[in-house]
Amino acid sequence: MDESRKIVFISCGQYADEERKLGKQVCEMVAKFTPFEGYFAENQASLKSLAENVLRRLYESVGLIVIMHHRGKIDGRDITRASVWIEQEVAIATFMEQVLRRPLHVALFAQPGTTIEGIRQHIQFNAVPFTTSEEVIARLQEMLPKWKEPLYTGDEERRKMVNSVLLTITTSNGHQRNYTIQVENHSEFAVEIERICLWSKGQKISKPVFRPEGAPWSVRARGFLPIQLDAGDDVAQRLWRRAGSPPVIRPIPGFLGPPPGEFEAEVRVVLQCEVLGLEKEFEESRTIKVDFVNRQINAL
């Protein structure tokens, strides 16, 4: 199997030679008619092989082909069951689509008279009836060429997209506990800011500031967002102490240095964000001007 290609999971009976042959034929068709790789799980003999070869492959799949053969009647009841394994795989795929938001390409086939049981009673199943393997093959020859790309973005692809996001974070100004930053998004994906914290020389100079309820801390793709926050502390005072408490008494006449209590400091702004449903931390350090006397902060 080519590990670089996405998987179409084939859920087909393995009770009879004809069923196993059909599953393998469908595998070959997936490789021939789609950009994906067919995966037909053989019987599993341990929990480890079940988790590795069935559950993980099903989770990673971009498509599902279900072929339900009769498995006999229930004594005393007019019920013809399909494979219990296949019923469970359909349930897992339904969970993936409806809860995990991982929609799949789906082709469903069932022999006529197969009883609808379990979770299939509560979803739109719409299985194609078949009596011979040739009917399944013929229908898939029509369906598979339309499966050109995945219907969702996988975890690895999403992580690559998230890691490609670039933000510029600058300080605008501040006064006492109030602090204003500007966030510019240079990517094609929206960024949701969840928490902000200010640091200087390896120490926090603000309390963690969480997004207020209802506040629009969303930076659209290629967008720009100013955020005013309550740092919980007098940021100018914290920086003044970190700078060694520069003198605030006016010096002798003719002094050409900076005004009393004014100095430059480096501030690192750290953003905890969510991008495409994944957490990502962004940070940027900038040098700012601090006016301790007036408790004022300005960008340089």
Backbone as a ProteinNet text record, in pm:
[ID]
protein_1_A
[PRIMARY]
MDESRKIVFISCGQYADEERKLGKQVCEMVAKFTPFEGYFAENQASLKSLAENVLRRLYESVGLIVIMHHRGKIDGRDITRASVWIEQEVAIATFMEQVLRRPLHVALFAQPGTTIEGIRQHIQFNAVPFTTSEEVIARLQEMLPKWKEPLYTGDEERRKMVNSVLLTITTSNGHQRNYTIQVENHSEFAVEIERICLWSKGQKISKPVFRPEGAPWSVRARGFLPIQLDAGDDVAQRLWRRAGSPPVIRPIPGFLGPPPGEFEAEVRVVLQCEVLGLEKEFEESRTIKVDFVNRQINAL
[TERTIARY]
83.6	0	87.1	51.7	122.9	76.3	163.6	125.5	103.9	151	133.7	-5.5	-80.7	-214.8	-320.1	-426.2	-535.5	-608.4	-680.2	-740.6	-891.1	-940.1	-1083.2	-1101	-1176.3	-1194.6	-1304.3	-1274.1	-1369.4	-1419.9	-1547.5	-1611.6	-1696.9	-1640.4	-1705.3	-1692.9	-1789.4	-1786.3	-1664.2	-1622.5	-1507.9	-1542.5	-1670.5	-1714.2	-1688.3	-1711.5	-1696.9	-1586.3	-1531.8	-1426.6	-1472.8	-1597	-1649.4	-1652.7	-1684	-1688	-1547.3	-1450.8	-1312.8	-1259.4	-1295.7	-1254.5	-1313	-1438.9	-1503.2	-1433.7	-1401.5	-1333.2	-1201.4	-1125.8	-996.6	-1014.5	-1119.5	-1147.5	-1180.3	-1258	-1294.6	-1169.5	-1077	-948.9	-878.8	-871.2	-804	-876.8	-1009	-1086.5	-1062.9	-1052.7	-1026.3	-894.6	-790.2	-659.4	-663.6	-749.6	-756.3	-835.4	-948.2	-1040.7	-1034	-959.4	-952.2	-805.6	-778	-641.3	-610.3	-700.4	-686.3	-641.3	-619.8	-578.3	-687.3	-728.9	-828.5	-767.7	-841.8	-794.2	-902.7	-869.2	-962.2	-898.8	-952.6	-892.4	-922.8	-817.9	-836.9	-881.5	-918.2	-960.2	-850.1	-888.8	-791.9	-792.8	-673.4	-662.3	-630.3	-609.3	-576.1	-631.3	-638.2	-684.8	-589.5	-458.5	-360.9	-380.3	-399.3	-418.9	-552.9	-653.1	-782.3	-767.8	-699.1	-682.5	-598.3	-491	-397.8	-453.1	-511	-547.6	-692.1	-777	-916.7	-952.9	-943.1	-989.5	-906.8	-774.6	-691.3	-711.1	-718.4	-738.7	-874.4	-974.2	-1106.5	-1106.2	-1037.9	-1030.1	-957.5	-855.5	-775.7	-837.3	-944.9	-1000.2	-1071.9	-1078.7	-1153.1	-1276.7	-1290.1	-1405.8	-1438.8	-1563.3	-1609.7	-1697.6	-1662.4	-1745.1	-1795	-1925.9	-1988.7	-2063.1	-2034.7	-2102.6	-2158.4	-2290.4	-2356	-2415.8	-2360.3	-2415.5	-2503	-2594.8	-2678.9	-2593.9	-2630.2	-2563.6	-2661.7	-2778.8	-2875.6	-2986.5	-3090.2	-3207.3	-3192.9	-3262.8	-3269.7	-3382.6	-3353.3	-3454.9	-3575.6	-3693	-3816.9	-3853.3	-3770.7	-3799.4	-3772.7	-3851.4	-3835.8	-3729.9	-3607	-3496.3	-3379.2	-3329.6	-3209.5	-3098.4	-2998.7	-2892.2	-2777.4	-2705.6	-2578.5	-2466.9	-2344.5	-2229.7	-2230.7	-2210.2	-2202.4	-2081.2	-1970.2	-1851.4	-1884.1	-1954.4	-1984.6	-2078	-2174.6	-2264.2	-2183.8	-2083.6	-2001.5	-1916.3	-1864.4	-1784.1	-1869.2	-1993.3	-2084.8	-2111.4	-2128	-2152	-2032.9	-1910.5	-1790.8	-1781.6	-1809	-1803.9	-1908.5	-2025.8	-2129.9	-2083.7	-2018.6	-1963.4	-1859.7	-1773.3	-1671.8	-1734.7	-1841.4	-1902.2	-1983.6	-2063.4	-2158.8	-2101.5	-2003.6	-1946.8	-1807.9	-1720.9	-1585.4	-1576.2	-1686.6	-1690.9	-1587.3	-1581.7	-1492.2	-1577.1	-1644.2	-1731.8	-1654.1	-1717.9	-1655	-1729	-1656	-1720.5	-1777.5	-1902.3	-1965.7	-2037.2	-2017.9	-2094.8	-2145.2	-2276.5	-2338.8	-2415.9	-2390.3	-2458.5	-2511.9	-2630.9	-2688.7	-2774.1	-2761.9	-2848	-2992.9	-3087.8	-3228.6	-3273.8	-3353.2	-3405.5	-3321.7	-3205.3	-3121.4	-3192.6	-3207	-3278.6	-3195.6	-3262.6	-3196	-3193.5	-3071.9	-3057.7	-2963.9	-2962.2	-2867.8	-2877.5	-2761.1	-2757.7	-2813.1	-2815.7	-2869.5	-3018.1	-3085.6	-3227.6	-3247.9	-3141.2	-3155.2	-3079.8	-3022.9	-2952.6	-3009.9	-2981.9	-3025.3	-2925	-2963.4	-2869	-2865.7	-2981.1	-2992.1	-2894.5	-2897.9	-2808.9	-2857.9	-2763.2	-2795	-2814.3	-2928.8	-2948.6	-2865.1	-2818.2	-2742.4	-2765.4	-2752.2	-2761.7	-2633.3	-2553.3	-2428.2	-2313	-2193.9	-2075.1	-2059.6	-2101.9	-2088.7	-2169.5	-2282.5	-2363.7	-2291.1	-2222.3	-2144.9	-2032.5	-1960.9	-1849.7	-1898.1	-2009.9	-2062.1	-2100.9	-2163.4	-2206.7	-2086.3	-1984.8	-1866.6	-1788.8	-1795.3	-1729.7	-1790.4	-1918.1	-1984.4	-1953.1	-1944.8	-1933.4	-1790.8	-1694.7	-1559.7	-1489.5	-1505.7	-1437	-1477.6	-1589.2	-1634.8	-1566.3	-1495.2	-1426.2	-1288	-1280	-1157	-1068.7	-1127.3	-1048.7	-1122.2	-1051.3	-1118.2	-1222.9	-1321.8	-1427.3	-1393.7	-1282.3	-1238.8	-1087.2	-1033	-888.1	-840.8	-746.6	-697.6	-614.2	-586.4	-513.1	-375.4	-304.2	-168.9	-171.5	-267.1	-277.9	-317.5	-411.3	-452.9	-336.6	-255.2	-141.7	-43.2	-20.7	67.5	9.9	-121.3	-184	-170.3	-194.5	-184.7	-42	56.5	195.9	240.3	163	197.8	144.3	60.7	-0.9	104.6	105.4	199.4	122.5	148.8	89.3	197.3	160.8	243.9	172.4	243.4	183.6	262.1	196.5	263.2	189.2	263.9	204.6	171	48.2	8.3	36.5	-23.3	-4.4	-58.9	-39.3	-91.3	-94.1	-184.4	-191.9	-240.2	-153.4	-181.5	-213	-334.9	-367	-411.2	-446.3	-493.9	-375.4	-391.6	-283.3	-347.3	-297.3	-356.4	-252.9	-292.2	-205.6	-276.3	-198.4	-251.5	-205.6	-299.8	-267.6	-302.3	-201.8	-224.5	-202.1	-298.8	-295.9	-252.3	-138.5	-85.3	-122.4	-210.3	-242.8	-381.8	-416.5	-547.3	-649.5	-616	-705.6	-736.3	-861.3	-899.9	-834.2	-803.6	-739	-827.2	-861	-939.2	-844.5	-838.3	-750.9	-827.7	-771	-836.8	-776.6	-645.5	-579.7	-457.5	-430	-315.8	-238.5	-105.4	-21.4	99.8	144.7	258.7	377.9	496	618.7	728.2	825.5	945	1059.1	1169.9	1288.4	1255.9	1173.3	1143.7	1041.6	979.7	879.2	749.9	638.2	509	495.1	442.2	412.9	263	185.9	40	-18.4	-140.8	-212.3	-259.8	-282.4	-341.1	-477.5	-496.4	-621	-697.2	-814.5	-895.2	-996.5	-1030.8	-1127.7	-1258.6	-1302.8	-1432.1	-1545.8	-1647.5	-1761.5	-1823.8	-1837.8	-1897.5	-1799.8	-1674.7	-1576.5	-1529.4	-1517.3	-1476	-1324.4	-1265.3	-1121.3	-1088.4	-1148.7	-1124.7	-1056.3	-939.3	-865.1	-888	-962.4	-996.4	-871.8	-883.4	-772.2	-731.3	-600.4	-545.2	-604.6	-645	-710.9	-624.8	-685.8	-615.4	-711.5	-661.9	-749.7	-678.2	-732.6	-681.1	-752.9	-678.7	-737.2	-692.1	-789	-757.8	-789.4	-693.4	-713.6	-677.4	-734.8	-702.7	-596.4	-473	-362.3	-365	-452.7	-462.8	-359.5	-257.3	-151.5	-114.1	-49.1	5.1	130.7	118.7	227.3	350.5	331.7	445.9	522.4	450.8	517.9	594.9	534.1	603.3	732.2	724.4	843	948.3	904.1	996.7	1077.1	1008.8	1078	1174	1130.4	1216	1339.3	1326.9	1438.5	1533.1	1509.1	1596.5	1553.6	1427.1	1370.6	1450.4	1452.4	1524.7	1477.4	1565	1527.6	1413.1	1327.5	1213.6	1225.1	1334.5	1355.7	1426.3	1377.2	1434.5	1580.9	1671.2	1813.6	1849.2	1975.7	2022.6	1991.4	1981.4	1954.3	2059	2013	2101.4	2120.5	2054.6	2066	2002.3	2076.1	2029.6	1974.2	1967.6	1917	1765.6	1707.9	1562	1496.6	1371.3	1300.1	1299.5	1285.8	1286.2	1178.5	1217.2	1121	1091.6	1155.9	1133.9	1248.6	1212.4	1313.7	1251.9	1336.2	1289.1	1291.1	1194.5	1185.6	1135.5	1171.4	1124.2	1005.1	897.2	776.5	746.7	723.8	686.3	537.9	461.8	317.8	295.7	228.1	203	53	13.5	-127.4	-151.2	-250.3	-295.1	-417	-409.1	-511.7	-564.8	-670.5	-723.7	-732.5	-675.6	-677.8	-723	-828.6	-879.1	-906.8	-951.4	-985.2	-867.2	-745.4	-625.9	-567	-507.1	-445.2	-308.4	-276.7	-147.9	-109	17.3	66.6	151.1	125	201.8	262.8	381.2	443.4	532	551.1	640.9	690.1	818.3	879	902.8	873.9	894.1	950.8	1029.7	1079.4	981.2	946.6	849.3	911	846.9	889.1	796.2	855.5	778.9	797.5	686.6	685.9	629.2	720.3	675.1	598.9	641.1	576.3	428	396	256.9	190.8	267.1	215.4	170.4	252	216.3	313.5	259.1	340.5	308.6	413.1	394.7	486.5	441.4	523.7	637.1	746	856.9	845
-120	0	125	223	349.4	438.2	457.7	532.1	680.2	729	870.8	900.9	797.1	817.1	801.2	879.2	870.2	737.4	698.1	565	570.4	475.5	444.5	310.3	309.5	188.9	102.8	-24	-115.8	-212.4	-199.7	-283.1	-386.8	-506.3	-611.5	-743.2	-830.6	-960.8	-1041.7	-1131.1	-1217.9	-1363.6	-1391.2	-1525.9	-1626.1	-1584.5	-1674.4	-1624.5	-1717	-1680.9	-1571.2	-1580.2	-1480.8	-1341.9	-1334.7	-1205.3	-1146.1	-1227.5	-1179.6	-1135.8	-1211.2	-1174.5	-1039.9	-1016.6	-889.6	-774.1	-793.7	-688.8	-649.8	-747.9	-721	-654.8	-694.2	-630.1	-482.1	-453.7	-314.1	-233	-292.5	-226.9	-183.2	-273.9	-244	-133.4	-132.2	-29.2	109	114.8	243.4	300.6	217.2	263	304	239.8	266.9	392.8	414.1	520.6	645.6	641.1	756.4	785.7	902.4	931.4	866.4	779.2	718.9	573	513.8	374.4	296.8	184.4	101.9	23.8	9.2	-69.1	-169.1	-297	-405.6	-485.6	-471.9	-535	-683.5	-763.5	-906.3	-931.6	-1055.9	-1088.9	-1053.5	-990.7	-947.4	-1044.3	-1076.4	-1180.6	-1125.4	-993.6	-938	-796.9	-746.8	-610.3	-509.6	-540.2	-449.1	-438.5	-552.3	-548.4	-484	-503.8	-439.1	-287.5	-237.3	-92.6	-34.7	-106.8	-55.4	-66.9	-180.5	-208.3	-176.2	-162.9	-132.1	6.7	29.1	155.7	273.7	259.2	370.7	396.1	288	304.7	367.1	328	385.5	533.5	569.6	710.4	794.1	736.4	810.3	811.5	739.5	723.5	848.9	863	972.2	919.5	788.2	727.5	594	550.7	424.4	353.4	229.8	145.2	28.9	20.7	-80.9	-179.8	-308	-412.7	-513.2	-512.5	-594.2	-720.2	-834	-963.1	-1018.8	-1106.2	-1172.4	-1257.2	-1255.8	-1340.1	-1433.7	-1450.1	-1545.2	-1479.9	-1560.6	-1511.8	-1536.5	-1456.1	-1473.4	-1571.2	-1672.1	-1771.8	-1705.7	-1740.8	-1690.6	-1550.8	-1487	-1349	-1337.9	-1256	-1238.5	-1130.3	-1159.3	-1063.7	-1131.7	-1067.9	-1115	-1015.6	-1061.1	-970.6	-965.3	-849.2	-835.8	-861.7	-843.5	-865.4	-766.8	-817	-730.2	-638.3	-691	-608.3	-486.6	-512	-402.1	-301.6	-349.5	-258.3	-166.2	-219.8	-139.4	-38.6	-78.9	12.9	126.6	98.1	203.5	300.7	247.7	333.5	426	373.4	455	564.2	528.5	626.4	735.9	698.1	796.7	893.2	841.1	925.9	1021.9	972	1057	1173.5	1144.6	1247.2	1346.8	1298.7	1385.6	1452.6	1390.8	1447.6	1507.1	1433.4	1480.4	1570.2	1585.1	1670.1	1627	1495	1439.2	1367.1	1440.8	1377.4	1288	1178.5	1078.5	1064.7	1026.1	971.1	835.2	807.4	684.2	614.1	482.4	396.5	279.5	261.5	159.6	59.7	-68.1	-174.9	-275.2	-327.3	-426.9	-524.8	-651.8	-750	-727.2	-743	-718.5	-801.4	-738.3	-807.9	-793.1	-727.5	-706.3	-611.3	-653	-572.8	-451.4	-337	-216	-220.3	-224	-235.4	-128.2	-117	-29.2	114.7	176.5	318	344.4	241.6	261.6	295	265.3	300.6	451.3	524.2	666.4	755.5	698.3	778.7	748.5	839.6	819.5	725.9	601.5	499.3	488.6	472	469.2	371.8	247.4	146.9	103.7	76.9	25.4	-125.9	-179.5	-325	-398.8	-519.5	-600.5	-748.4	-829.7	-974.9	-1045.2	-980.6	-1042.1	-942	-996.4	-911	-823.7	-875.7	-799.9	-670.1	-672.7	-551.2	-444.3	-488.1	-393.5	-332.9	-416.6	-369.6	-268.7	-301	-212.1	-76.3	-74.6	52.4	134.6	69.3	142.1	201.8	137.5	194.2	329.5	349.8	478.7	579.4	532.2	621.1	668.5	577.6	609.1	721.9	734.9	845	983.6	992.7	1122.4	1156.7	1059.9	1084.3	1141.4	1270	1332.8	1387	1420.8	1476.4	1453.9	1458.9	1438.8	1545.8	1511.4	1605	1680	1646.8	1718.4	1727.3	1815.4	1829.8	1746.8	1657.5	1568.8	1641.2	1572.3	1632	1681.3	1600.6	1640.1	1762	1765.2	1880.3	2005.9	1988.5	2104.5	2160.4	2069.9	2116.7	2193.1	2147	2219	2357.3	2364.9	2494.3	2588.1	2533.3	2615	2666	2580.6	2621.3	2724.3	2737.2	2835.8	2975.4	2986.2	3114.9	3208.4	3332.5	3433.3	3556	3594.4	3714.4	3816.6	3945.6	4055	4113.5	4121	4168.4	4289.9	4404.4	4527.3	4591.8	4670.2	4749.1	4887.3	4932.5	5067.7	5167.2	5141.9	5231.3	5164.3	5229.5	5178.2	5287.5	5270.3	5365.8	5290.6	5287.2	5213	5066.4	5019.5	4878.5	4854.4	4959.4	4943.6	4926.8	4834.2	4806.5	4772.7	4834.8	4814.3	4755.6	4645	4582.9	4582.8	4562.2	4547.4	4412.2	4335.5	4203.4	4203.1	4172	4163.1	4019.3	3967.1	3828.6	3826.5	3762.2	3757.8	3628.4	3548.3	3417.2	3416.8	3299.5	3281.8	3220.8	3208.2	3142.9	3237.2	3237.9	3320.1	3267.6	3357.9	3323.9	3372.1	3280.4	3314.3	3328.7	3448.6	3472	3438.5	3351.1	3305.7	3368.3	3395	3445.4	3527.4	3633.2	3721.2	3737.2	3737.5	3760	3843	3933.3	4019.5	3974.8	3973.1	3930.3	4033.2	4037.9	4117.3	4054.4	4031.5	3971.9	3841.3	3759.4	3627.4	3622.6	3736.4	3738.5	3800.8	3752	3808.3	3949.4	4038.6	4173.3	4202.1	4097.8	4110.5	3977.3	3981.4	3858	3801.6	3671.3	3618.6	3683.9	3735	3803.2	3714.8	3667.9	3580.1	3661.3	3609	3678.6	3698.6	3824.1	3847.3	3785.4	3742.1	3681.6	3780	3735.9	3820.2	3914.5	3919	4009	3952.1	4036.3	3988.2	3979.2	3879.8	3861.7	3766.2	3786.6	3704.2	3789.9	3742.8	3815.9	3744.7	3806.3	3741.5	3723.7	3638.5	3616.4	3748.3	3775.1	3898.5	4021.1	4004.3	4112.7	4172.5	4268.2	4349.2	4373.4	4362.7	4377.7	4448.7	4563.8	4625.4	4565.1	4539.7	4483.1	4565.7	4618.2	4687.4	4592.9	4573.8	4477.4	4538	4478.5	4514.1	4415.9	4464	4376.4	4328.4	4386.7	4343.8	4406.7	4470.8	4538.3	4665.8	4757.5	4878.2	4836.7	4826.3	4772.7	4862.8	4995.3	5087.3	5069.6	5051.9	5032.7	4901.2	4795.2	4665.8	4675.7	4743.6	4759	4846.8	4947.8	5036.6	4957.1	4871.3	4788.2	4690.3	4630.7	4536.8	4606.4	4738.8	4815.4	4867.1	4830.2	4875.1	5005.2	5044.2	5166.3	5290.8	5328.3	5449.3	5572.5	5671.7	5790.5	5868	5924.3	6002.8	6148.8	6187.3	6325.5	6399.9	6520.2	6597.6	6629.6	6605.2	6630.1	6778.5	6808.4	6947.3	7012.4	7148.5	7219.4	7185.7	7177.7	7149	7001.1	6915.6	6772	6737.1	6663.6	6635	6494.5	6416.4	6280	6278	6156.8	6144.4	6205.8	6247.6	6303.4	6204.5	6252.7	6164.4	6056.8	5934.1	5823.4	5765.5	5817.6	5762.5	5668.3	5557.4	5459.7	5367.4	5287.9	5190.2	5051	4968.7	4831.8	4739	4613.2	4513.6	4439.2	4429.9	4358.4	4247.4	4129.2	4015	3986.9	3994.8	3967.2	3823.8	3744.2	3602.7	3582.9	3528.5	3501.4	3350.9	3304.7	3165.8	3167.3	3097.5	3110	2974.3	2980.9	2862.6	2890.5	2800	2812.5	2679	2680.2	2557.8	2449.2	2490.3	2395.5	2345.5	2393.7	2351	2468.4	2438.7	2543.1	2580.2	2709.4	2758.1	2881.3	2886.2	3001.7	3089.7	3220.2	3318.5	3416.3	3466.3	3565.9	3657	3778.6	3873.4	3972.5	4005.8	4101.8	4233.9	4343.6	4477.6	4568.8	4667.5	4768	4883.5	4925.8	5032.5	5142.1	5259.1	5368.1	5373.2	5382.4	5385.6	5521.4	5585.4	5709.1	5673.9	5645.7	5597.1	5704.1	5830	5937.7	5944.6	5937.4	5949	5813.2	5706.1	5568.6	5546.2	5591.3	5588.6	5499.4	5427.1	5341.8	5377.6	5389.7	5423.2	5336.1	5311.9	5235.5	5322.4	5259.3	5329.1	5321.5
0	0	0	-83.6	-90.4	24.2	126.9	245.6	217.5	102.9	71.1	17.4	-18	-73.3	35.9	24.9	120.8	103.6	208.2	214	190.3	112.9	107	177.6	285	365.7	303.6	281.2	218.3	323.7	353.8	455.4	384	368.5	289.9	364.7	344.4	408.7	371.2	462.3	437.5	470.5	479.6	517.4	405.6	282.3	167.3	75.3	-5.1	-99.2	-194.3	-238.1	-332.2	-269.3	-139.2	-70.9	-59.1	-23.6	-13.5	-150	-252.3	-387.4	-426.7	-392.2	-424.8	-352.3	-223.1	-148.7	-212.3	-258.3	-321.7	-458.4	-531.8	-661.3	-640.5	-537	-509.3	-473.6	-398.7	-368.4	-496.6	-591.9	-718.1	-794.4	-785.9	-855.4	-794.7	-664.4	-598.8	-648.6	-654.9	-703	-849.9	-926.8	-1070.2	-1102.1	-1032	-1070	-981.4	-873.2	-783	-749.6	-689.7	-643.4	-509	-461.3	-329.2	-338.5	-221.1	-210.5	-137.1	-191.3	-123.1	-7.7	101	215.1	254.1	240.3	274.1	386.6	507.6	625.7	627.4	644.2	662.7	806.8	837.4	973.5	1073.4	1184.4	1284.2	1402.5	1451.3	1554.1	1692.1	1706.5	1837.2	1847.9	1972.9	1993.2	1929.9	1935.6	1876.4	1726	1659.9	1515	1480.3	1566.9	1544.7	1549.5	1652.1	1667.3	1554.4	1517.7	1418	1277.1	1243.6	1105	1070.4	1168.8	1140.3	1190.5	1320.7	1376.8	1325.9	1326.4	1279.1	1130.7	1052.4	908	878.3	954.2	933.7	968.8	1077.4	1117.7	1012.9	950.5	852.1	713	693.9	559.4	511.2	378.9	316	243.6	240.7	175.1	239.6	221.2	278	176.1	146.6	60.3	144.6	159.9	244.6	155.9	172.8	96.1	196.1	212	313.8	253.2	291	250.5	363.1	326	426.6	520.7	648.5	746.8	817.8	760.7	815.5	896.1	924.1	996.7	1146	1224.4	1369.1	1400.1	1479.9	1514.9	1580.4	1528.9	1586.5	1544.5	1461.7	1418.5	1269.1	1203.8	1058.9	1031.3	1069.6	1056.2	986.8	879.4	810.6	837.7	908.2	950.5	850.2	854	783.2	883.9	842	929.7	1045.9	1167.9	1285.2	1274.9	1220.7	1200.9	1114.2	1004.3	912.2	977.4	1054.3	1126	1217.5	1285.6	1376	1299.8	1185	1105.2	1050.6	1013.3	969.6	1084.7	1206	1322	1347.5	1336	1356.3	1250.1	1125.4	1016.8	1037	1088.8	1117.4	1225.7	1329.2	1435.1	1377.6	1290.1	1228.5	1154	1080.3	996.8	1078.1	1171	1238.8	1363.4	1427.3	1549.6	1524.3	1456	1430.2	1307.8	1234.3	1114.8	1011	987.5	886.1	780.9	693.1	593.5	498	457.8	371.8	240	135.8	17.8	59.6	22.1	69.4	-46.2	-53.2	-143.9	-61.2	-56.7	27.9	-57.9	-33.3	-105.1	-3.5	-28.2	62.1	-18.4	14.1	-50	-7.5	-98.9	-66.2	53.7	139	255.4	380.3	369.1	487	583	707.5	806.5	848.4	857.8	906.2	1057.9	1115.7	1260.8	1314.3	1448.3	1515.7	1469.4	1452.2	1418.5	1279	1193.2	1057.8	1060	1171.7	1182.3	1194.1	1231.5	1261.2	1163.8	1057.1	957.9	819.7	727.3	588.9	521	505.1	459.7	307.1	244.9	97.9	32.2	75.8	17.7	-120	-209.2	-342.7	-331.2	-373.5	-364.2	-468.2	-432.7	-527.2	-495.2	-597.5	-578.3	-620.1	-707.8	-752.7	-738	-731.9	-722.6	-845.8	-961.6	-1086.1	-1080.4	-1010.8	-999.2	-917.6	-812.9	-731.8	-815.1	-888.6	-971.3	-1074.3	-1139.3	-1243.3	-1186	-1069.3	-1010.5	-963.8	-909.2	-864.6	-980.8	-1097	-1214.7	-1251.7	-1216.9	-1241.2	-1129.9	-1005.8	-890.6	-863.7	-869.9	-822.8	-900.1	-1032.4	-1101.7	-1051.4	-978.7	-925.1	-792.6	-734.3	-606.7	-636.6	-654.5	-702.1	-589.2	-476.1	-365.1	-234.2	-120.6	8.9	34	115.4	152.6	280.9	343.5	463.7	461.4	543.9	556	674.1	651.1	755.8	859.8	971.4	1083.2	1041.2	963.4	922.4	832	737.6	647.9	724	820.3	900.5	980.7	1039.6	1118.1	1030.3	906.5	815.6	784.1	763.3	735.9	855.4	975.3	1096.4	1114.1	1090.2	1107.1	1003.5	895.2	792.9	825.8	928.3	962.6	1021.5	975.9	1024	1073	1197.2	1255.8	1286.8	1273.4	1323.7	1445.1	1558.9	1684.2	1730.3	1738.4	1780.1	1896.3	1976.4	2084.5	2030.5	2056	2014.7	2126.4	2241.9	2356.1	2481.4	2593.5	2718.8	2823.2	2918.9	3030.3	3153.1	3253.8	3375.3	3341.4	3372.1	3344.8	3200.8	3128.6	2990.8	2896.1	2802.3	2707.6	2573.7	2467.8	2334.8	2240.4	2173.3	2073.6	1938.7	1834.4	1699.3	1646.5	1591.5	1537.7	1388.9	1306.3	1161.7	1117.2	1043.8	996.9	850.3	823.4	687	614	672	614.9	553	497.9	434.3	529.1	657.8	753.6	869.8	914	1028.1	1155.7	1246.7	1373.3	1487.7	1578.9	1697.3	1816.5	1874.2	1989.5	2116.8	2198	2320.9	2446.6	2446	2566.4	2527.5	2607.8	2583.3	2713.6	2701.1	2818.3	2776.1	2866.6	2839.6	2923.6	2861	2928.2	2903.4	2994.2	2974.1	3052	2987.3	3049	3120.9	3057.3	3110.1	3221.5	3255.5	3361	3310	3364.2	3327	3383.4	3302	3349.4	3341.5	3313.7	3316	3359.8	3402.8	3427.2	3293.2	3283.8	3159	3134.5	3015.6	2980.4	2883	2924.7	2840.8	2761.6	2646.8	2560.9	2634.7	2652	2718.4	2638.5	2707.6	2640.5	2542.7	2419.6	2316.4	2247.5	2294.3	2232.6	2098.9	1995.3	1861.7	1849.6	1912.8	1902.7	1788.8	1676.8	1558.2	1452.4	1406.9	1304.7	1171.7	1083.8	957.1	871	771.2	678.3	614.1	613.1	558.6	627.4	752.8	825.4	934.8	1004.4	1103.5	1219	1342	1458.2	1572.7	1619.5	1742.1	1863.6	1970.4	2092.2	2211.7	2286.2	2410.9	2525.9	2614.6	2721.9	2856.9	2959	3096.8	3144.5	3160.2	3194.1	3338.8	3419.8	3558.9	3649.4	3592.6	3667.2	3593.9	3665.3	3603.7	3527.2	3395.4	3314	3320.1	3317.7	3323.5	3453.9	3562.3	3690.9	3696	3641.4	3639.4	3556.6	3443.1	3358.9	3426.2	3497.1	3568.6	3672.3	3743.4	3842.2	3774.1	3662.5	3590.9	3533.8	3507.4	3450.8	3558.8	3683.4	3791.9	3854.3	3837.8	3897	3857.3	3727.8	3685	3761.6	3783.6	3862.3	3798.3	3884.6	3836.7	3879.8	3952.3	3994.5	3882	3853.4	3743.1	3774	3680.5	3703.3	3696	3705.6	3704.4	3570.7	3567.8	3441.7	3336.6	3213.1	3102	3072.7	3150.1	3127.1	2993.2	2908.2	2772.5	2755.6	2860	2849.9	2842.1	2846.2	2840.5	2963.6	2952.9	3067.9	3183.4	3306.3	3423.1	3413	3445.9	3446.4	3310.4	3205.7	3071.5	3034.7	2974.4	2933.7	2828.7	2767.7	2669	2730.9	2689.8	2741.8	2631.8	2646	2550.1	2609.3	2533.5	2576.5	2476.4	2528.6	2444.7	2464.6	2356	2359.9	2313.8	2396.5	2365.1	2348.6	2235.7	2205.8	2201.2	2274.7	2261.9	2170.7	2057.6	1953.7	1910.8	1831.8	1766.4	1617.2	1538.1	1392.6	1335.1	1255	1192.9	1296.7	1414.5	1520.2	1600.9	1572.3	1644.6	1722.2	1838.3	1918.7	1862	1871	1820.9	1901.1	1942.9	2017.5	1926.6	1933.5	1858.5	1957.3	1924.1	2010.5	1928.2	1979.2	1914.1	2018.7	2011.6	2103.5	2031.9	2101	2046.8	2155.1	2113.7	2205.9	2211.9	2333.6	2354.3	2441.5	2443.8	2530.6	2651.9	2771	2894.9	2961.8	2994.3	3073.1	3210	3304.1	3433.6	3510.1	3499.2	3574.9	3540.1	3411.7	3367.3	3343.7	3378.7	3360.4	3216.6	3122.9	2982.1	2906.1	2806.4	2719.1	2575.1	2492.3	2352	2265.6	2145.7	2050.9	2000.8	1965.1	1902.4	1750.9
[MASK]
++++++++++++++++++++++++++++++++++++++++++++++++++++++++++++++++++++++++++++++++++++++++++++++++++++++++++++++++++++++++++++++++++++++++++++++++++++++++++++++++++++++++++++++++++++++++++++++++++++++++++++++++++++++++++++++++++++++++++++++++++++++++++++++++++++++++++++++++++++++++++++++++++++++++++++

